[in-house]
Amino acid sequence: MPHVPAHTHAPAATGFGLAEALCVLAVAAIGAAWGLSSWQMGAQKAKVQAAREGFVHSLQWARIQAMQQGVDLQMVRATDCKGVGTQASDWRCGWRVITLDGQTLSQQSLPEGVAMLHNLHTDKLSINRRGEPGTVGDSFVFRPLNDLRSQVASIVCISAAGRVRWQSGDKCS
């Protein structure tokens, strides 16, 4: 019979220790936080873009209506949502397209969490019967409601010739 030594050593431990497992968890948590931050910024950009595109679409629709009907129209800020400010430039409830006698032709609201500000600090944008919008230098800034980061903001600019364009940021160039 083979001889078995009295003192045998346990086999060497394999696998991860507590320190290695904690390091892996910490790296995973940092990666998840970074990914969540990127996802949130992407969601904010999507909401801002949707608000801007909705406004441009409504503006173009109102211009066509003004020409077809041969009447002056206005886009006015909506005030029927919760928490809207009293400032005329605060359009975060959305807007309505109305005739000069107050008849509503359409109404649009903004996605939740998006602010819309009119640079001329008025509660309306006039569109004449020839479909020409606004006044010289009109612009509307769209951004996340509680976030002032310029890389998420978008602006709609209306030129003196009635040309409507949009760009990133909060100033027309």
C-alpha positions as CSV (number, residue, x, y, z in Angstrom):
1,M,0.0,0.0,0.0
2,P,1.2,3.4,-0.8
3,H,2.1,5.6,2.1
4,V,-0.2,8.6,2.7
5,P,1.5,11.5,4.5
6,A,-0.1,12.6,7.7
7,H,-0.1,16.3,6.8
8,T,-1.7,17.0,3.4
9,H,-2.0,20.5,2.1
10,A,-5.3,21.8,0.8
11,P,-5.4,22.5,-2.9
12,A,-4.6,26.1,-3.9
13,A,-7.7,28.3,-3.9
14,T,-9.0,29.3,-7.4
15,G,-11.4,32.1,-8.4
16,F,-11.7,35.7,-7.4
17,G,-11.2,37.1,-4.0
18,L,-13.3,39.8,-2.4
19,A,-11.0,42.7,-3.5
20,E,-11.2,41.5,-7.2
21,A,-14.9,41.2,-7.1
22,L,-15.3,44.7,-5.6
23,C,-13.1,46.2,-8.3
24,V,-15.1,44.5,-11.0
25,L,-18.4,45.8,-9.4
26,A,-16.9,49.3,-9.2
27,V,-15.9,49.4,-12.8
28,A,-19.3,48.0,-13.8
29,A,-21.1,50.7,-11.8
30,I,-19.0,53.5,-13.4
31,G,-19.7,52.1,-16.8
32,A,-23.5,52.0,-16.0
33,A,-23.5,55.6,-14.7
34,W,-21.7,56.8,-17.8
35,G,-24.1,54.9,-20.1
36,L,-27.1,56.3,-18.2
37,S,-25.8,59.8,-18.5
38,S,-25.3,59.4,-22.3
39,W,-28.8,57.8,-22.6
40,Q,-30.4,60.7,-20.7
41,M,-28.6,63.3,-22.9
42,G,-29.8,61.4,-26.0
43,A,-33.4,61.4,-24.6
44,Q,-33.2,65.2,-24.0
45,K,-31.9,65.8,-27.5
46,A,-34.7,63.8,-28.9
47,K,-37.4,65.7,-27.0
48,V,-35.9,69.1,-28.0
49,Q,-35.8,68.0,-31.6
50,A,-39.4,66.8,-31.5
51,A,-40.5,70.1,-30.0
52,R,-38.6,72.1,-32.6
53,E,-39.9,70.0,-35.5
54,G,-43.4,70.3,-34.2
55,F,-43.1,74.1,-34.1
56,V,-41.6,74.4,-37.6
57,H,-44.3,72.1,-38.9
58,S,-47.1,74.2,-37.3
59,L,-45.5,77.4,-38.5
60,Q,-45.3,76.1,-42.1
61,W,-48.9,74.9,-41.8
62,A,-50.0,78.3,-40.5
63,R,-48.2,80.0,-43.4
64,I,-50.1,77.9,-45.9
65,Q,-53.4,78.5,-44.2
66,A,-52.9,82.2,-44.2
67,M,-52.2,82.2,-47.9
68,Q,-55.0,79.8,-48.8
69,Q,-57.6,81.7,-46.7
70,G,-56.2,85.1,-47.5
71,V,-56.2,86.1,-43.8
72,D,-53.7,87.2,-41.1
73,L,-53.1,84.6,-38.5
74,Q,-51.2,84.4,-35.2
75,M,-49.3,81.7,-33.3
76,V,-49.8,82.5,-29.7
77,R,-48.4,80.8,-26.6
78,A,-50.7,78.4,-24.8
79,T,-51.2,79.1,-21.1
80,D,-53.4,76.1,-20.1
81,C,-50.8,73.8,-18.5
82,K,-49.5,73.5,-15.0
83,G,-46.6,75.6,-13.8
84,V,-46.5,78.0,-16.7
85,G,-44.9,81.3,-16.0
86,T,-46.5,84.7,-16.6
87,Q,-43.6,85.8,-18.8
88,A,-44.8,86.3,-22.4
89,S,-41.6,84.7,-23.7
90,D,-42.3,81.4,-21.8
91,W,-44.0,79.1,-24.4
92,R,-43.5,75.8,-22.6
93,C,-47.2,75.0,-22.7
94,G,-47.0,75.0,-26.5
95,W,-48.9,77.2,-28.9
96,R,-52.1,77.7,-30.8
97,V,-52.7,78.9,-34.3
98,I,-55.6,81.4,-34.3
99,T,-57.4,83.9,-36.5
100,L,-57.4,87.5,-35.5
101,D,-60.9,87.1,-34.2
102,G,-59.7,84.4,-31.8
103,Q,-60.8,81.2,-33.5
104,T,-58.4,78.4,-32.9
105,L,-57.3,76.5,-36.0
106,S,-54.8,74.2,-34.3
107,Q,-53.1,73.6,-31.0
108,Q,-49.8,71.9,-30.1
109,S,-48.2,71.1,-26.8
110,L,-44.5,70.5,-26.0
111,P,-43.1,67.2,-24.9
112,E,-42.8,67.1,-21.1
113,G,-39.5,68.6,-19.8
114,V,-38.9,70.9,-22.8
115,A,-38.8,74.7,-22.5
116,M,-39.5,77.0,-25.4
117,L,-38.6,80.7,-25.2
118,H,-39.4,83.5,-27.6
119,N,-36.5,85.9,-27.9
120,L,-38.7,89.0,-28.5
121,H,-40.5,88.3,-25.2
122,T,-43.9,88.4,-26.7
123,D,-46.7,85.9,-26.5
124,K,-47.5,85.8,-30.2
125,L,-46.0,85.4,-33.7
126,S,-47.9,87.1,-36.5
127,I,-48.3,85.6,-39.9
128,N,-49.7,87.9,-42.6
129,R,-52.0,86.8,-45.5
130,R,-49.0,86.4,-47.8
131,G,-47.6,83.8,-45.4
132,E,-44.8,85.9,-44.1
133,P,-44.0,85.2,-40.4
134,G,-42.9,87.4,-37.6
135,T,-40.7,90.4,-37.4
136,V,-37.1,90.8,-38.1
137,G,-34.9,88.7,-35.8
138,D,-37.7,86.5,-34.4
139,S,-36.3,83.3,-32.9
140,F,-37.5,80.5,-30.6
141,V,-35.1,78.5,-28.3
142,F,-35.9,74.9,-27.4
143,R,-34.0,73.3,-24.5
144,P,-34.5,70.9,-21.7
145,L,-36.5,72.6,-19.0
146,N,-33.9,72.4,-16.2
147,D,-30.8,72.1,-18.2
148,L,-28.9,75.0,-19.7
149,R,-26.3,73.0,-21.6
150,S,-26.0,74.6,-25.0
151,Q,-25.1,71.3,-26.8
152,V,-28.7,70.2,-26.2
153,A,-30.4,73.5,-27.2
154,S,-31.9,74.2,-30.6
155,I,-33.1,77.4,-32.1
156,V,-35.5,78.3,-34.8
157,C,-34.6,81.5,-36.6
158,I,-36.9,83.7,-38.8
159,S,-35.1,86.1,-41.1
160,A,-36.4,89.5,-42.3
161,A,-37.3,87.8,-45.6
162,G,-39.5,85.2,-43.7
163,R,-37.0,82.4,-44.2
164,V,-37.3,79.8,-41.4
165,R,-34.3,77.8,-40.4
166,W,-33.0,76.0,-37.3
167,Q,-29.6,75.2,-35.9
168,S,-28.0,73.8,-32.7
169,G,-27.3,76.2,-29.9
170,D,-29.3,79.1,-28.5
171,K,-28.3,82.0,-30.8
172,C,-29.0,82.6,-34.5
173,S,-25.9,83.0,-36.6
